[in-house]
Amino acid sequence: MLMSQKQNLQQDKNGPEYYEKSKNMKPNPIWKRISLFQYPLISLALFIFIYVFIAFSAEPQQSEHVKARLISEVKSIQPGESFYVALWLKMDKLWHTYWKNPGDSGLPTKIEWNLPDGFVPGVVQWPYPKRFEKSGLVSFGYEGEVFLITQIEAPKAIKSGTNAKLSASVDWLVCKERCTSGHVDLVIKMPVKDKNPKINRRWASHFRETRKKLSRISSEWEVNAFINKDQILIHIDVPSEFKGELKNITFFPEQGGIINYSGSQNLKRAQDGYILEVQRSKLSTRLPARLKGVLLSPEGWGNSREKRALHIDVPLMNVN
């Protein structure tokens, strides 16, 4: 009997009479009052969320196989102080963009800033790259995603309470089995305030992890570079407090046309350290006076695995 009543009740709710009754039902007065009170608050909250989201990281622009956006590390600009803005590139699976020296093929990503008067951008801070090899050609770049950070100095004269519009024109080449170029114009607007800015927590981990991949000059590790007919010899002096062992060291040159990118790089023990033997490019006729680049140690330099990229800028001495 009880089951029969439940079935009848279900049938009534699905039937036309129940539908007609439901159309004529009046809303609960309490819910009506709450709705009228809440809608303005919801609208205000939504407006604030959208403003904050746009201010510190503009909506990504989609190009073929790449999403791009500008992201500020902080939520406001303080007059006369520097802050950091990153170009975020997210590539489709197995597609890659390029480092400052792309290697045998490719083009580096370029950022052209268009900033208000008095704003001064610094150089792009490049994380160490990944090595790609295809059909005998070796290139250097990034897959997945990459943060390219730029330090920007704000003028002292900028007024608190105003907004600053930061624009950048960005070009890149993205490759997989084929290559395609990309271009976007990106903008973020940031408020100017006379106080220390708050961190943009949504992207804080991206900035932190990217900085771990930046190459650093070290006072502990002394590096010298020599060149002979066939090789560039990078001599690495080991600090006395280092008790480990170097292995799997890779050199990424900033200058093009110096080394054979597909050639071997051999690390050997020396009396007071190590020597990394890097094959010269057969096309290298005029060599630079200094050797610049990144020495990458997957195990880290010293006692910290986080410090993997050592920046070098040393005289290139001929030993022929």
Number of C-alpha atoms within 10 A of each C-alpha: 5 7 8 9 10 11 10 12 12 11 12 13 13 11 11 11 10 12 12 10 10 11 8 8 8 8 8 8 9 8 10 12 10 10 11 10 11 12 11 11 11 11 11 12 12 12 12 12 12 11 14 17 17 16 22 24 25 19 17 17 15 15 14 12 18 25 18 24 23 25 27 26 22 20 23 24 27 23 19 15 12 16 19 16 22 23 21 20 25 22 22 16 12 12 19 27 29 24 23 21 22 24 27 17 12 21 21 19 22 16 18 12 16 16 17 14 10 13 18 15 19 12 11 16 18 18 23 25 24 14 16 15 12 9 5 8 12 18 23 25 24 24 20 14 17 22 23 20 25 19 16 17 19 23 18 12 10 20 15 14 10 12 17 20 14 17 18 19 14 18 16 19 18 25 17 14 7 7 13 12 15 18 18 17 16 20 20 22 19 21 19 20 18 13 11 13 16 11 14 19 12 11 16 13 11 15 20 10 13 18 19 16 19 19 21 16 13 13 8 14 16 15 22 17 21 18 19 13 11 14 18 25 24 22 21 19 17 20 14 9 9 13 10 11 12 20 15 11 17 19 22 23 20 18 17 16 19 22 22 20 25 15 12 11 19 15 19 13 13 12 7 12 17 20 21 22 20 23 22 20 18 12 10 13 9 8 12 12 11 14 22 19 20 24 23 23 19 16 18 17 23 20 12 9 12 15 20 23 27 22 20 23 15 17 15 19 16 12 10 8
